Amino acid sequence: DPLSELIATILSQNTSDANSSRAFNSLVNTFDNWEDVANANIRDIELSIRSGGLSQIKAARIKDILQTIKKEHGSLDLSFLDTMPIDEAKSWLKALPGVGPKTVGCVLLFSLGKPVFPVDTHVFRLSKRLGLISNGVSAEKAHDIMGKMVSPEDVYQLHMNMVEHGRRICKSQRPKCPDCVLENVCPSNTN
């Protein structure tokens, strides 16, 4: 559901997949529902998500987001985003505290199937190394550039392939260029 995707993506910020999954699972096992999280003491939220890192910041952000959604919509249900035009849904999500374009893209793509291209750390790195965006482009601007570059029917698959390629081959510190299927066309090839 979009709300769970939103919270999971917030927990994924600045940490590993393993740590964010651990934090999300702990959060949903500590509290019965999102309403309980919204009404919880920030310290209790923080303790439940500690394994994800930056728990003080993320706990306050999660509580603030949940309370904002409840105040504006009367419930903790984001399914209304599915009926909104994409640009309106993006704007609505970006207005939430601490929600940027990557989080917006993840919520809209993964929970609602909207053709919004999230640029995470792997996609950002690959986009620069492949020359799809210039080195001076910010992560925020990369969302706009990549979003216009990718056809709607290819958004999900390209995003997933770039993330996997970034994790396995085109690593941040030691890219495995000899093992890369793009070795002959990549302007950043280290061989």
ZIURWO-V471077 format. One record per residue. SS is DSSP state (~ for helix, > for strand, _ for the rest). OMEGA is omega as a letter, one per 30 degrees, with the letter a starting at -180 (NA if undefined). D_FIRST is the distance of its C-alpha to the first C-alpha in Angstrom with 2 decimals. Layout:
# ZIURWO-V471077
ss: (SS SS)
omega: (OMEGA OMEGA)
d_first: (D_FIRST D_FIRST)
This chain:
# ZIURWO-V471077
ss: (_ ~ ~ ~ ~ ~ ~ ~ ~ ~ ~ ~ _ _ _ _ ~ ~ ~ ~ ~ ~ ~ ~ ~ ~ ~ ~ ~ ~ _ _ _ ~ ~ ~ ~ ~ ~ _ _ ~ ~ ~ ~ ~ ~ ~ _ ~ ~ ~ _ _ ~ ~ ~ ~ ~ ~ ~ ~ ~ ~ ~ ~ ~ ~ ~ ~ ~ ~ ~ _ _ _ _ _ ~ ~ ~ ~ ~ _ _ ~ ~ ~ ~ ~ ~ ~ ~ ~ _ _ _ _ _ _ ~ ~ ~ ~ ~ ~ ~ ~ ~ ~ ~ ~ _ _ _ _ _ _ _ _ ~ ~ ~ ~ ~ ~ ~ ~ ~ _ _ _ _ _ _ _ _ _ ~ ~ ~ ~ ~ ~ ~ ~ ~ ~ ~ _ _ ~ ~ ~ ~ ~ ~ ~ ~ ~ ~ ~ ~ ~ ~ ~ ~ ~ _ _ _ _ _ _ _ _ ~ ~ ~ _ _ _ _ _ _ _ _ _ _ _ _)
omega: (a a l l l a l a l l a a l l l l a a a l l a l l l l a l l a a a a l l l a a a l a a l l a l a a a a a a a a l a a l l a a a a l a l l l a a a a l l l a a a l l a a a l a a l l l a a a a l l a l a l a l l l a l a a a a a a l l a l a l l l a a a l l a a l a l l l l a a a a l l a l l l a a a l l a a l a a a a a a l l a l l l a l l l a a a a a a a l a a l a a l l a a a a l a a a l NA)
d_first: (0.00 3.82 5.63 5.52 6.27 8.72 10.30 10.63 12.23 14.46 15.55 16.40 18.84 22.44 22.03 21.85 18.93 20.47 20.75 17.27 15.87 18.48 17.60 13.87 15.01 17.75 15.73 13.51 16.81 18.80 16.91 15.82 12.85 11.81 14.72 17.05 16.14 16.82 20.10 21.12 24.01 23.22 25.49 23.51 20.28 22.50 23.99 20.75 19.65 23.21 22.87 20.76 23.62 24.08 22.73 24.68 23.29 19.64 19.89 21.44 18.98 15.89 17.81 18.97 15.63 14.26 17.62 17.69 14.48 15.86 19.27 18.44 16.15 17.21 13.87 10.90 8.56 7.91 7.67 11.36 11.05 10.89 14.35 15.87 18.19 16.94 19.56 18.67 14.96 16.35 18.89 16.69 14.52 17.84 19.35 17.28 19.48 19.46 16.94 18.71 18.44 17.06 14.01 13.66 14.15 11.64 8.73 10.30 11.43 9.00 5.65 7.99 11.10 13.32 16.58 16.42 18.26 17.32 20.55 20.29 23.51 24.18 23.70 25.79 28.52 28.74 28.81 31.76 33.54 33.37 34.66 31.73 31.76 34.69 34.92 35.16 31.81 29.33 25.79 24.64 27.05 26.07 22.69 24.74 27.29 25.07 22.80 25.99 27.39 24.74 24.47 21.09 21.28 21.99 19.42 16.99 19.95 22.09 19.61 19.04 22.82 23.79 21.73 23.26 26.66 26.50 25.78 28.41 31.12 31.03 30.67 31.28 34.55 36.00 34.87 36.08 37.70 39.94 36.93 35.11 35.00 35.31 38.36 40.81 38.92 37.33 39.30 38.35 39.67 41.57 43.92)
